[in-house]
Amino acid sequence: MQIFKGLPAAQVSFLRSCGAVRVVEAGQLLFREGDPALGLFVVLSGTVEIFRGQGAGEAVLRRLGPNAVFGEMGLLWDAKARTASARASEQATLFELPRNPVELLGKIDDKTAAIRFVQNLVCVLGERLRAKDHGEGLEAGRLRLHEAVEVDGSRALAEIESHLPDGLFARFFSSKSAKPGALLCREGDASDAFFFVRAGVVEVLKEGQAEPVASFAAPALAGEVGFFGGEPRSATLRAVTELEYVVFDAKDWKRLVEKSQDDALALVLAAAQLSVQLIREREGSA
Protein backbone atom coordinates (compact mmCIF):
# COMPACT_ATOMS: atom_id res chain seq x y z
CA MET A 1 0.00 0.00 0.00
CA GLN A 2 1.30 3.44 -0.91
CA ILE A 3 0.41 4.90 2.48
CA PHE A 4 2.75 2.39 4.17
CA LYS A 5 5.66 2.97 1.75
CA GLY A 6 8.97 3.38 3.55
CA LEU A 7 7.63 2.54 7.02
CA PRO A 8 9.50 -0.02 9.14
CA ALA A 9 7.96 -3.48 8.90
CA ALA A 10 7.08 -3.44 12.61
CA GLN A 11 5.06 -0.23 12.22
CA VAL A 12 3.30 -1.51 9.10
CA SER A 13 2.31 -4.62 11.04
CA PHE A 14 1.14 -2.46 13.94
CA LEU A 15 -1.07 -0.27 11.72
CA ARG A 16 -2.43 -3.29 9.89
CA SER A 17 -3.33 -4.85 13.24
CA CYS A 18 -5.32 -1.71 14.10
CA GLY A 19 -7.46 -2.07 10.98
CA ALA A 20 -9.47 -4.72 9.20
CA VAL A 21 -10.10 -6.03 5.70
CA ARG A 22 -13.73 -5.73 4.56
CA VAL A 23 -15.52 -7.16 1.55
CA VAL A 24 -18.45 -4.98 0.46
CA GLU A 25 -21.07 -5.64 -2.19
CA ALA A 26 -22.01 -3.40 -5.10
CA GLY A 27 -24.14 -0.49 -3.91
CA GLN A 28 -23.18 -0.84 -0.24
CA LEU A 29 -22.78 2.54 1.48
CA LEU A 30 -19.53 3.05 3.39
CA PHE A 31 -20.31 6.44 4.90
CA ARG A 32 -22.55 9.44 4.30
CA GLU A 33 -21.77 13.10 3.86
CA GLY A 34 -21.80 14.66 7.34
CA ASP A 35 -20.84 11.48 9.19
CA PRO A 36 -17.91 11.73 11.63
CA ALA A 37 -14.56 11.31 9.86
CA LEU A 38 -13.30 8.42 11.94
CA GLY A 39 -10.79 6.71 9.65
CA LEU A 40 -9.44 6.02 6.21
CA PHE A 41 -9.84 3.28 3.60
CA VAL A 42 -7.58 1.67 0.97
CA VAL A 43 -9.14 -0.06 -2.04
CA LEU A 44 -7.55 -3.50 -2.40
CA SER A 45 -9.80 -4.63 -5.26
CA GLY A 46 -12.96 -3.46 -6.96
CA THR A 47 -14.26 0.09 -7.36
CA VAL A 48 -15.59 2.75 -4.98
CA GLU A 49 -17.55 5.89 -5.87
CA ILE A 50 -17.28 9.17 -3.97
CA PHE A 51 -20.46 11.20 -4.44
CA ARG A 52 -22.60 14.04 -3.15
CA GLY A 53 -26.33 14.57 -3.02
CA GLN A 54 -29.15 12.08 -3.42
CA GLY A 55 -31.54 10.95 -6.12
CA ALA A 56 -31.74 13.26 -9.12
CA GLY A 57 -29.30 15.65 -7.46
CA GLU A 58 -26.57 13.06 -6.98
CA ALA A 59 -23.16 13.83 -8.50
CA VAL A 60 -20.26 11.35 -8.62
CA LEU A 61 -17.03 13.15 -7.76
CA ARG A 62 -14.53 10.33 -8.21
CA ARG A 63 -14.28 6.63 -8.99
CA LEU A 64 -11.45 4.86 -7.23
CA GLY A 65 -9.76 1.58 -8.12
CA PRO A 66 -7.11 -0.62 -6.44
CA ASN A 67 -4.51 1.10 -4.23
CA ALA A 68 -6.54 4.32 -4.01
CA VAL A 69 -6.91 5.91 -0.56
CA PHE A 70 -10.04 7.74 0.56
CA GLY A 71 -11.51 9.11 3.76
CA GLU A 72 -8.14 10.43 4.94
CA MET A 73 -8.94 14.10 4.49
CA GLY A 74 -11.16 14.35 7.56
CA LEU A 75 -8.25 13.15 9.70
CA LEU A 76 -6.10 16.09 8.60
CA TRP A 77 -8.49 19.00 8.96
CA ASP A 78 -10.51 20.37 11.86
CA ALA A 79 -13.91 19.78 10.24
CA LYS A 80 -13.86 16.12 11.37
CA ALA A 81 -16.87 15.35 9.16
CA ARG A 82 -17.24 13.64 5.82
CA THR A 83 -17.73 16.13 3.00
CA ALA A 84 -19.09 13.47 0.63
CA SER A 85 -20.51 9.94 0.66
CA ALA A 86 -18.83 6.71 -0.45
CA ARG A 87 -20.22 3.41 -1.77
CA ALA A 88 -18.96 0.35 -3.59
CA SER A 89 -19.86 0.52 -7.29
CA GLU A 90 -18.98 -3.18 -7.61
CA GLN A 91 -17.90 -5.81 -5.13
CA ALA A 92 -14.80 -4.42 -3.46
CA THR A 93 -12.24 -5.46 -0.88
CA LEU A 94 -11.12 -2.64 1.39
CA PHE A 95 -8.64 -2.12 4.18
CA GLU A 96 -10.19 0.11 6.84
CA LEU A 97 -8.10 1.89 9.45
CA PRO A 98 -10.76 3.30 11.79
CA ARG A 99 -8.46 5.55 13.83
CA ASN A 100 -6.05 8.38 13.07
CA PRO A 101 -2.76 6.64 12.14
CA VAL A 102 -0.62 9.60 13.20
CA GLU A 103 -2.10 9.43 16.70
CA LEU A 104 -1.62 5.66 16.73
CA LEU A 105 2.05 6.00 15.82
CA GLY A 106 2.41 8.76 18.41
CA LYS A 107 1.19 6.39 21.09
CA ILE A 108 4.12 4.09 20.44
CA ASP A 109 6.38 7.17 20.29
CA ASP A 110 7.65 6.63 16.76
CA LYS A 111 7.89 10.13 15.26
CA THR A 112 10.01 8.87 12.35
CA ALA A 113 7.22 6.54 11.25
CA ALA A 114 4.59 9.24 11.81
CA ILE A 115 6.53 11.67 9.58
CA ARG A 116 6.94 9.01 6.89
CA PHE A 117 3.23 8.18 7.02
CA VAL A 118 2.20 11.83 6.61
CA GLN A 119 4.71 12.21 3.77
CA ASN A 120 2.92 9.34 2.05
CA LEU A 121 -0.40 11.10 2.59
CA VAL A 122 1.08 14.28 1.07
CA CYS A 123 1.92 12.22 -2.03
CA VAL A 124 -1.59 10.71 -2.13
CA LEU A 125 -3.19 14.14 -1.80
CA GLY A 126 -0.81 15.72 -4.31
CA GLU A 127 -1.66 13.06 -6.86
CA ARG A 128 -5.36 13.64 -6.18
CA LEU A 129 -4.96 17.34 -6.94
CA ARG A 130 -3.44 16.34 -10.26
CA ALA A 131 -5.41 13.20 -11.07
CA LYS A 132 -7.86 12.97 -13.93
CA ASP A 133 -10.38 10.91 -12.03
CA HIS A 134 -13.49 13.06 -11.78
CA GLY A 135 -16.10 10.64 -13.05
CA GLU A 136 -13.97 9.80 -16.10
CA GLY A 137 -13.09 6.21 -15.22
CA LEU A 138 -10.20 4.74 -13.29
CA GLU A 139 -7.38 7.07 -14.20
CA ALA A 140 -5.68 7.68 -10.86
CA GLY A 141 -2.00 8.23 -11.46
CA ARG A 142 -2.49 10.01 -14.79
CA LEU A 143 -1.50 13.54 -13.88
CA ARG A 144 -3.49 16.66 -14.62
CA LEU A 145 -2.84 19.71 -12.47
CA HIS A 146 -5.82 21.88 -11.72
CA GLU A 147 -6.39 24.96 -13.82
CA ALA A 148 -5.40 28.34 -12.43
CA VAL A 149 -8.54 29.52 -10.67
CA GLU A 150 -9.36 32.04 -8.00
CA VAL A 151 -9.12 30.28 -4.64
CA ASP A 152 -9.73 32.01 -1.33
CA GLY A 153 -6.98 30.22 0.52
CA SER A 154 -5.92 33.07 2.79
CA ARG A 155 -7.90 31.95 5.84
CA ALA A 156 -6.79 28.34 5.46
CA LEU A 157 -3.21 29.43 4.90
CA ALA A 158 -3.21 31.58 8.03
CA GLU A 159 -4.64 28.70 10.07
CA ILE A 160 -2.02 26.30 8.73
CA GLU A 161 0.87 28.66 9.47
CA SER A 162 -0.49 29.27 12.97
CA HIS A 163 0.04 25.54 13.69
CA LEU A 164 3.75 25.80 12.94
CA PRO A 165 6.41 26.78 15.48
CA ASP A 166 7.24 30.50 15.34
CA GLY A 167 9.89 31.34 12.77
CA LEU A 168 10.11 27.81 11.36
CA PHE A 169 10.26 28.93 7.74
CA ALA A 170 12.83 31.63 8.45
CA ARG A 171 15.08 29.33 10.47
CA PHE A 172 15.22 26.44 8.04
CA PHE A 173 14.03 27.41 4.59
CA SER A 174 14.66 30.05 1.91
CA SER A 175 12.01 32.55 0.81
CA LYS A 176 12.46 33.55 -2.82
CA SER A 177 10.85 35.50 -5.64
CA ALA A 178 10.88 34.84 -9.38
CA LYS A 179 10.16 36.85 -12.51
CA PRO A 180 7.78 35.64 -15.24
CA GLY A 181 9.50 32.95 -17.32
CA ALA A 182 11.79 31.72 -14.53
CA LEU A 183 12.01 27.95 -14.02
CA LEU A 184 11.43 26.38 -10.61
CA CYS A 185 12.51 22.92 -11.77
CA ARG A 186 13.02 20.85 -14.93
CA GLU A 187 11.40 17.58 -15.97
CA GLY A 188 13.69 14.60 -15.34
CA ASP A 189 15.84 16.31 -12.70
CA ALA A 190 16.21 14.87 -9.22
CA SER A 191 13.44 15.99 -6.84
CA ASP A 192 15.78 17.67 -4.36
CA ALA A 193 13.30 20.29 -3.14
CA PHE A 194 9.63 21.18 -3.07
CA PHE A 195 7.98 24.57 -3.12
CA PHE A 196 5.29 26.40 -1.19
CA VAL A 197 3.95 29.04 -3.60
CA ARG A 198 2.61 31.99 -1.63
CA ALA A 199 1.69 34.29 -4.53
CA GLY A 200 1.54 34.06 -8.31
CA VAL A 201 0.73 31.57 -11.07
CA VAL A 202 2.87 28.64 -12.27
CA GLU A 203 2.52 26.72 -15.53
CA VAL A 204 3.34 23.06 -16.10
CA LEU A 205 5.36 21.98 -19.15
CA LYS A 206 5.86 18.45 -20.46
CA GLU A 207 8.56 17.32 -22.86
CA GLY A 208 7.27 16.96 -26.42
CA GLN A 209 4.28 19.27 -25.89
CA ALA A 210 4.51 22.75 -27.32
CA GLU A 211 1.93 24.30 -24.99
CA PRO A 212 1.70 24.15 -21.18
CA VAL A 213 -0.39 21.19 -20.04
CA ALA A 214 -1.80 23.03 -17.01
CA SER A 215 -1.30 25.89 -14.60
CA PHE A 216 -2.01 26.56 -10.93
CA ALA A 217 -2.37 29.58 -8.72
CA ALA A 218 -1.17 30.27 -5.16
CA PRO A 219 -1.51 29.14 -2.46
CA ALA A 220 -0.15 25.81 -3.60
CA LEU A 221 2.43 23.10 -3.11
CA ALA A 222 4.61 22.11 -6.04
CA GLY A 223 7.11 19.30 -6.43
CA GLU A 224 6.05 17.63 -3.18
CA VAL A 225 5.04 14.30 -4.74
CA GLY A 226 8.47 13.71 -6.27
CA PHE A 227 10.27 15.02 -3.18
CA PHE A 228 8.52 12.82 -0.64
CA GLY A 229 8.00 9.93 -3.07
CA GLY A 230 11.65 9.80 -4.17
CA GLU A 231 10.81 10.18 -7.88
CA PRO A 232 12.41 12.40 -10.57
CA ARG A 233 10.60 15.52 -11.69
CA SER A 234 7.59 14.58 -13.81
CA ALA A 235 7.28 18.04 -15.37
CA THR A 236 8.92 21.45 -15.71
CA LEU A 237 7.47 24.31 -13.64
CA ARG A 238 7.71 27.87 -14.95
CA ALA A 239 6.52 31.19 -13.50
CA VAL A 240 3.70 32.86 -15.43
CA THR A 241 3.55 35.90 -13.14
CA GLU A 242 5.90 37.18 -10.47
CA LEU A 243 6.14 34.53 -7.76
CA GLU A 244 6.73 34.50 -4.03
CA TYR A 245 7.58 31.06 -2.74
CA VAL A 246 9.43 29.10 -0.08
CA VAL A 247 11.97 26.45 -1.09
CA PHE A 248 12.15 23.29 1.01
CA ASP A 249 15.59 21.93 0.17
CA ALA A 250 16.52 18.30 0.92
CA LYS A 251 19.50 19.37 3.05
CA ASP A 252 17.36 21.81 5.04
CA TRP A 253 14.66 19.17 5.47
CA LYS A 254 17.24 16.71 6.79
CA ARG A 255 18.58 19.35 9.18
CA LEU A 256 15.07 20.07 10.46
CA VAL A 257 14.33 16.36 11.05
CA GLU A 258 17.61 15.95 12.93
CA LYS A 259 17.02 19.04 15.06
CA SER A 260 13.35 18.50 15.92
CA GLN A 261 11.12 15.67 14.78
CA ASP A 262 8.18 17.51 16.35
CA ASP A 263 8.79 20.53 14.08
CA ALA A 264 9.27 18.28 11.06
CA LEU A 265 5.99 16.50 11.76
CA ALA A 266 4.22 19.86 12.21
CA LEU A 267 5.56 21.01 8.84
CA VAL A 268 4.59 17.91 6.89
CA LEU A 269 1.14 17.93 8.54
CA ALA A 270 0.76 21.55 7.44
CA ALA A 271 1.64 20.52 3.88
CA ALA A 272 -1.01 17.79 4.00
CA GLN A 273 -3.57 20.18 5.47
CA LEU A 274 -2.95 22.70 2.70
CA SER A 275 -3.51 20.00 0.09
CA VAL A 276 -6.75 19.00 1.83
CA GLN A 277 -8.02 22.58 1.80
CA LEU A 278 -7.12 23.08 -1.86
CA ILE A 279 -8.90 19.85 -2.82
CA ARG A 280 -11.99 20.85 -0.87
CA GLU A 281 -12.13 24.33 -2.39
CA ARG A 282 -11.50 23.19 -5.95
CA GLU A 283 -13.48 19.98 -6.24
CA GLY A 284 -14.82 18.64 -2.95
CA SER A 285 -13.92 15.24 -1.54
CA ALA A 286 -14.53 12.75 1.25
Secondary structure, DSSP 8 states (H G I E B T S, - for coil): -GGGTT--HHHHHHHHHHSEEEEE-TT-EEE-TTSB---EEEEEES-EEEEES-GGG-EEEEEE-TT-EES-GGGSSTT-B-SSEEEESS-EEEEEE-S-HHHHHHHTT-HHHHHHHHHHHHHHHHHHHHB--SSSSS-TTSB----------HHHHHHHHHTS-TTHHHHH-EEEEE-TT-EEE-TTS---EEEEEEESEEEEE-TT-SS-SEEEESSEEESHHHHHHT---SSEEEESS-EEEEEEEHHHHHHHHHH-HHHHHHHHHHHHHHHHHHHHHHT---
